[in-house]
Amino acid sequence: MVLGSDRGSVGLAGTRQAQFPKASAAGNNRVVFNITGNADRLIVSFSCRHHAGYIKFFGTHAEYDRIDAATVDHTGAVHGKKHRRN
């Protein structure tokens, strides 16, 4: 994801919407990307100040349903949602 341009820094929401229209904001400067036909999810935390993205989670749709996208860390630790049994 490009966070800058010749005209200056571009806001995260505007950049995400223009370049990845199917991605969605998850709060806490995070974006959820639907991958492989919506079977997998990638959560990336972006720092506009550092022009960097940090992978916080990669997993299946089922695994994504068990985590809180705004608080999950790179280890996949679940924060904020109780584990659900199917």
C-alpha positions as CSV (number, residue, x, y, z in Angstrom):
1,M,0.0,0.0,0.0
2,V,1.4,3.4,-1.0
3,L,0.9,5.9,1.8
4,G,2.5,8.9,0.1
5,S,2.3,10.7,-3.2
6,D,4.0,13.5,-5.1
7,R,1.5,15.9,-3.5
8,G,2.1,14.9,0.0
9,S,0.9,12.3,2.4
10,V,-2.4,10.6,1.6
11,G,-4.8,9.7,4.4
12,L,-5.1,6.0,5.2
13,A,-8.9,5.8,4.5
14,G,-8.7,7.5,1.2
15,T,-5.7,5.4,0.1
16,R,-7.3,2.1,1.2
17,Q,-10.6,2.9,-0.6
18,A,-8.9,3.9,-3.8
19,Q,-6.4,1.0,-4.0
20,F,-8.3,-1.8,-2.2
21,P,-12.1,-1.2,-2.6
22,K,-13.0,-4.6,-1.0
23,A,-10.8,-4.0,2.1
24,S,-12.4,-2.6,5.2
25,A,-11.3,-0.5,8.2
26,A,-11.2,-2.4,11.5
27,G,-10.3,0.5,13.9
28,N,-7.0,1.2,15.6
29,N,-5.4,2.1,12.2
30,R,-6.0,-1.4,10.9
31,V,-7.3,-2.7,7.6
32,V,-8.8,-6.1,7.0
33,F,-8.1,-7.6,3.5
34,N,-10.2,-10.4,2.1
35,I,-7.9,-12.8,0.3
36,T,-8.4,-15.9,-1.9
37,G,-12.0,-15.2,-2.7
38,N,-12.9,-14.3,0.9
39,A,-11.6,-17.6,2.3
40,D,-8.7,-16.0,4.2
41,R,-8.2,-12.7,6.1
42,L,-5.2,-10.5,6.5
43,I,-5.2,-7.7,9.1
44,V,-2.5,-5.0,8.8
45,S,-1.9,-2.1,11.1
46,F,-0.6,1.0,9.3
47,S,1.6,3.7,10.7
48,C,1.3,6.7,8.4
49,R,4.0,8.5,10.4
50,H,6.5,5.7,9.6
51,H,5.1,4.8,6.2
52,A,4.9,1.2,7.3
53,G,2.5,-1.7,7.6
54,Y,2.6,-4.4,10.3
55,I,0.9,-7.7,9.8
56,K,-1.2,-8.4,12.9
57,F,-3.1,-11.5,11.7
58,F,-3.4,-13.9,8.8
59,G,-5.9,-16.8,8.9
60,T,-9.0,-18.4,7.6
61,H,-12.4,-16.8,7.7
62,A,-13.4,-19.1,10.6
63,E,-10.3,-18.1,12.6
64,Y,-11.0,-14.4,11.9
65,D,-14.5,-14.9,13.4
66,R,-12.8,-15.8,16.7
67,I,-10.6,-12.7,17.1
68,D,-11.1,-9.0,17.6
69,A,-9.6,-7.3,14.5
70,A,-8.9,-4.1,16.4
71,T,-6.8,-5.7,19.1
72,V,-5.3,-9.0,17.8
73,D,-1.5,-9.0,17.8
74,H,1.0,-10.6,15.5
75,T,1.1,-13.9,17.5
76,G,-2.6,-14.4,16.7
77,A,-3.5,-14.0,20.4
78,V,-7.2,-13.5,20.9
79,H,-8.2,-10.3,22.7
80,G,-11.7,-9.1,23.3
81,K,-13.8,-12.0,22.1
82,K,-14.5,-15.3,23.9
83,H,-13.7,-18.5,22.0
84,R,-16.8,-19.9,20.3
85,R,-17.4,-23.6,19.9
86,N,-19.2,-24.8,16.9
